[in-house]
């Protein structure tokens, strides 16, 4: 966990990220095989692939006040939450005073528009959770607008560490966190996280390699 001015920032494993502010929780891509027991006020789903969209865990962590945010491409998908909003690339929405922005998420396995990355702001701290993406033209739009960037690094269905390093250099977040690697899908892949961290620090960018909770 990372603590930052009252915020608690978690990487639960795979693509699952949580940010909590005195019990108020935003969860991105919660997944049954990695997510612990908690209640979410806002749930963001990047796309419909297994490991990212998990209706069972969404049902478990939802309460009567939970808002589920999905990409426009998932408008026909059945979900276990009554309060559902949809977002497109470049669109913004305010939910419980959390400003959320849809960011492109695309690569050779995911067509543009199939899913979203998310930039969101909680307690004046900005987060970017990239999802299953590669580099995209609009990445420079995030420059100077991200405090914590969660970037995928496994290199099979997303960016590898070289591409993720290039994205971090373009965005210039306060802290870069590699994610989307290790258990339960990529535990047999050898990813040079220490080299990734060293490369970013050589460019005066902070990198935090998080443990799962």
C-alpha positions, 0 to 999 in steps of 0.5 A: 500500500502507498499512503499519500496525504490521507489516501490509501493506494492499493494494487490487489494484483493483475489489473485491480487497483483501489484508492480509498479516502477515509473509507470512500473507495474507487476500485478499478477492474476488481477481480475475484482471484485477487481482490480482498473483501471491501465495499466500493463506492465507484467501480471502473471497468476498463473492458470486458475481457476476463480478469477485468470484468468480473460480475461476481466480484462486482456484485460482492463489493457493491452496496446500494450507493455503488456506481458502476462506470463502463465503457460505451462499448459495454452498453449491452452487457448485463451487470449486477448493479442498478446505478450504471454510467457509460463513458467514451474516450475524451468524455468526463463525468463527476461521480460523488465529486470524483472527476473521471475521464475516459482515456484511449485504451488500444493495441493490436489485441484491443481495437480503439473504442473497445475499452477505456483507460481512466484518469480520475481525481480524488482529494486533489490527487490524480490517477491514471489506470491504463488498462490493456493498452499500448502507446497511443497518439493522445498520450501527450494529453496526460502530460503533467496531469497525473500523479500516479500512473498504473501502467501495464508491463507484461508485454504479451497483451499490453505494453512491455517495459520499454513501451511503458517506460516511453509512456511514463516519460511522455506523461511525467507522473509523480509516481509510476507503478507497473502493474498487469504482471505476475499472478494469476496469469503471468507468473511464469513471465520474467519481467525486469521490474528492477530495470524498469525502475532504474530506467525511470529513475535515470530520467528523474521519474519516481517508480514504485514497485508495489506488493499485492495486498 
